[in-house]
Amino acid sequence: MSGTQGKAYKLISEELPAFERRAGISEYDGLLNEFVKGKAATVRVDYPDKSTKALMAALRSRVKKRSLKVKVAMRKGKIYLTRA
């Protein structure tokens, strides 16, 4: 066997591109900002494209990272934000 015959891959010599850092903004920041600026004490979050567990983990992570006075809770399979 010579070359890449029979292989499902090939190796290409190439320079490593520079790493581009994100600005530290999450797709959930807009949702959290809207809640913090609003007047409601508690809201239910409806985010159909995300699983409940993934959404819960992501929101808790952003709340903690941003040191927001917000609690994230799950009741009967639904996610709620409430002011702490």
ZIBELVEN-V460973 format. One record per residue. N is the residue number from 1. NEAR is the number of other C-alpha atoms within 10 Angstrom. Layout:
BEGIN
n=[N & N]
near=[NEAR & NEAR]
END
This chain:
BEGIN
n=[1 & 2 & 3 & 4 & 5 & 6 & 7 & 8 & 9 & 10 & 11 & 12 & 13 & 14 & 15 & 16 & 17 & 18 & 19 & 20 & 21 & 22 & 23 & 24 & 25 & 26 & 27 & 28 & 29 & 30 & 31 & 32 & 33 & 34 & 35 & 36 & 37 & 38 & 39 & 40 & 41 & 42 & 43 & 44 & 45 & 46 & 47 & 48 & 49 & 50 & 51 & 52 & 53 & 54 & 55 & 56 & 57 & 58 & 59 & 60 & 61 & 62 & 63 & 64 & 65 & 66 & 67 & 68 & 69 & 70 & 71 & 72 & 73 & 74 & 75 & 76 & 77 & 78 & 79 & 80 & 81 & 82 & 83 & 84]
near=[6 & 5 & 7 & 10 & 9 & 8 & 8 & 6 & 8 & 9 & 6 & 6 & 6 & 6 & 6 & 6 & 6 & 6 & 6 & 6 & 6 & 7 & 6 & 6 & 9 & 12 & 10 & 13 & 15 & 11 & 12 & 17 & 11 & 10 & 19 & 17 & 8 & 9 & 9 & 11 & 12 & 15 & 13 & 14 & 17 & 12 & 11 & 8 & 7 & 10 & 9 & 17 & 12 & 10 & 19 & 19 & 11 & 15 & 23 & 18 & 13 & 17 & 17 & 13 & 9 & 10 & 9 & 15 & 11 & 19 & 15 & 21 & 15 & 14 & 8 & 5 & 9 & 14 & 19 & 16 & 22 & 16 & 15 & 10]
END
